[in-house]
Amino acid sequence: MQRRAAAVLIGLFLLAAVGAYALVATAAAPQITIADPAVELTAGDTATVGGQAYTLSAVDAAGATLESTEADARYTETWAADGEVTLGGQAYTVGVDGDRARLTAVVDEEAVLAADPAATGEVVTIGGERYVVRGDNVLVPAAAYFDPETVTVQEGSVVTYDGQARVVEQVDTDGVQLAWRAERTTETQLAPGEEVTLGAESYVVHIADGTRLQLVADRSVYAAQTAQIAAFERLVSGLWGVFIVSVLSVVFLAGFAFLPSRY
């Protein structure tokens, strides 16, 4: 009697396990399908959104990269007071005096002294001032001897820096602020399912087949399909739970059925 009842239950649990596994094996996972995206691009394509042109430089299942170019972007840079900059291959120290800045060339003093046969190569400090000692023991003020090149700049001055003309916008205690205009290329990284704002519009990012970037303006369409996928995944998880519990029950009942009877 014990084995007969166990056999019936085993059959029922096996039936449940087979049914659950069959459903899992044959179920087709729903996919997000966007019939009418606001923007659709493949690698190398360009689209204009909000007056700005965007080029899809890379795309795969993990995400996409959009590149946009601004032809006349504004750049700024600050030369820190008491810092050092290089112009035309020459290093200069930056000294600020009110609304002006003096750029003083950095001199290789050792090289200058070594090239002067009239100098002893010695530099001494007397009363806080530096002097170069000449061979005839004449002391020459270091500032006059080395005579570093100086460049004075103020608001509105134009300097050539990194091969480009730049305008001095401001001089203050922090240093010299320069500004210039040039082309700027910006990369925007996109991940599936995230929201991105291009111009004044917001879109949901979808990657179709790992090769096409789709920007979806109607979030409700995208949300409804992701909800269907989430429901499907919950269903599959539940079926796997039924399968595992059923198999464990079969093993338990089989072992229980063959326990020796006390009667």
MOBELNOR-V596453 format. One record per residue. RES is the residue in one small letter. SS is DSSP state (2 for helix, 1 for strand, 0 for the rest). OMEGA is omega as a letter, one per 20 degrees, with the letter a starting at -180 (none if undefined). D_FIRST is the distance of its C-alpha to the first C-alpha in Angstrom with 2 decimals. Layout:
RES,SS,OMEGA,D_FIRST
RES,SS,OMEGA,D_FIRST
//
This chain:
m,0,a,0.00
q,2,a,3.81
r,2,r,5.50
r,2,r,5.07
a,2,r,6.24
a,2,r,8.57
a,2,r,9.83
v,2,a,10.81
l,2,r,12.54
i,2,r,14.09
g,2,a,15.46
l,2,r,16.94
f,2,r,18.54
l,2,r,19.85
l,2,r,21.33
a,2,a,22.97
a,2,a,24.29
v,2,a,25.73
g,2,r,27.24
a,2,a,28.83
y,2,r,30.22
a,2,r,31.58
l,2,r,33.36
v,2,a,34.85
a,2,a,35.97
t,2,a,37.61
a,0,r,39.04
a,0,a,42.82
a,0,r,44.31
p,0,r,47.15
q,0,r,50.63
i,0,r,53.67
t,0,r,56.17
i,0,a,59.62
a,0,a,61.52
d,0,r,64.80
p,0,r,65.40
a,0,r,68.67
v,1,r,69.41
e,1,a,67.93
l,1,r,69.23
t,1,a,68.54
a,0,r,70.07
g,0,r,73.85
d,0,r,74.00
t,1,r,76.14
a,1,r,75.80
t,1,a,78.01
v,1,r,76.32
g,0,r,78.45
g,0,a,81.59
q,1,r,80.31
a,1,r,79.42
y,1,r,76.17
t,1,r,75.27
l,1,a,71.73
s,1,a,72.31
a,1,r,68.71
v,1,r,65.24
d,1,a,61.71
a,0,a,58.19
a,0,a,58.85
g,1,a,61.97
a,1,r,65.55
t,1,r,69.13
l,1,r,71.90
e,1,r,75.53
s,1,a,78.35
t,1,r,82.04
e,1,a,84.63
a,1,a,88.06
d,1,a,90.07
a,1,a,87.92
r,1,r,89.56
y,1,r,89.21
t,1,r,90.55
e,1,r,91.10
t,1,r,92.77
w,1,a,94.98
a,1,r,94.56
a,0,a,97.74
d,0,r,98.76
g,0,a,96.25
e,1,r,97.02
v,1,r,96.92
t,1,r,97.93
l,1,r,100.29
g,0,r,101.46
g,0,r,100.27
q,1,r,102.19
a,1,r,100.49
y,1,r,101.89
t,1,a,101.29
v,1,r,100.98
g,1,a,103.32
v,1,r,103.38
d,1,a,106.59
g,0,a,106.25
d,0,r,105.57
r,1,r,106.37
a,1,r,104.64
r,1,r,106.40
l,1,a,104.70
t,1,a,106.25
a,1,r,105.79
v,0,a,104.20
v,0,r,106.77
d,0,a,106.06
e,2,a,108.74
e,2,a,108.47
a,2,r,109.03
v,2,r,112.01
l,2,a,113.61
a,2,a,113.07
a,0,a,114.82
d,0,a,117.87
p,0,a,120.31
a,0,a,122.26
a,1,r,119.35
t,1,a,118.37
g,1,a,114.70
e,1,r,114.70
v,1,a,113.68
v,1,r,114.68
t,1,a,114.05
i,1,r,116.99
g,0,r,116.83
g,0,r,113.48
e,1,a,114.82
r,1,r,113.95
y,1,r,116.77
v,1,a,117.05
v,1,r,119.48
r,1,a,121.79
g,0,r,123.62
d,0,r,126.81
n,0,r,124.93
v,0,r,125.07
l,1,r,122.13
v,1,r,120.80
p,1,a,118.37
a,2,a,114.98
a,2,r,114.44
a,2,a,117.71
y,2,a,117.22
f,2,r,113.76
d,0,a,114.45
p,0,r,110.89
e,0,r,110.58
t,1,r,109.61
v,1,r,108.25
t,1,r,108.37
v,1,r,105.95
q,1,a,105.57
e,0,a,103.85
g,0,r,104.42
s,0,r,105.13
v,1,r,103.56
v,1,r,102.35
t,1,a,100.85
y,1,a,97.63
d,0,r,95.12
g,0,a,97.31
q,1,r,97.11
a,1,a,99.51
r,1,a,98.18
v,1,r,99.78
v,1,a,100.19
e,1,a,98.80
q,1,r,99.33
v,1,r,100.70
d,1,a,99.79
t,0,r,99.03
d,0,a,95.63
g,1,a,97.23
v,1,r,97.95
q,1,r,95.61
l,1,r,95.88
a,1,r,94.48
w,1,a,94.32
r,1,a,92.63
a,1,r,90.75
e,1,r,87.77
r,1,r,84.33
t,1,a,81.02
t,1,r,77.88
e,1,r,74.31
t,1,r,71.46
q,1,a,67.93
l,1,r,65.21
a,0,a,61.43
p,0,r,58.91
g,0,a,58.09
e,0,r,60.98
e,1,r,63.86
v,1,r,67.35
t,1,r,70.70
l,1,a,73.38
g,0,r,76.62
a,0,a,75.83
e,1,r,72.52
s,1,a,68.98
y,1,r,66.34
v,1,a,62.73
v,1,r,62.46
h,1,r,60.19
i,1,a,60.09
a,1,r,59.15
d,0,r,57.94
g,0,a,59.38
t,0,a,62.83
r,1,r,63.97
l,1,r,64.84
q,1,r,64.35
l,1,a,65.72
v,1,r,64.07
a,0,a,66.11
d,0,a,63.49
r,2,a,61.01
s,2,r,58.79
v,2,a,57.99
y,2,a,57.07
a,2,a,55.08
a,2,a,53.03
q,2,r,52.03
t,2,r,51.18
a,2,r,49.00
q,2,r,47.11
i,2,r,46.62
a,2,r,45.37
a,2,r,42.84
f,2,a,41.64
e,2,r,41.26
r,2,r,39.23
l,2,r,36.93
v,2,r,36.51
s,2,r,35.80
g,2,r,33.10
l,2,r,31.47
w,2,r,31.58
g,2,r,29.90
v,2,a,27.03
f,2,a,26.79
i,2,a,26.82
v,2,a,24.29
s,2,r,21.87
v,2,r,22.35
l,2,r,21.93
s,2,r,18.69
v,2,a,17.37
v,2,a,18.58
f,2,a,17.08
l,2,r,13.53
a,2,r,13.86
g,2,r,15.09
f,2,a,12.56
a,2,a,9.57
f,0,r,11.59
l,0,r,12.64
p,0,r,12.74
s,0,r,10.72
r,0,a,13.33
y,0,none,11.96
//
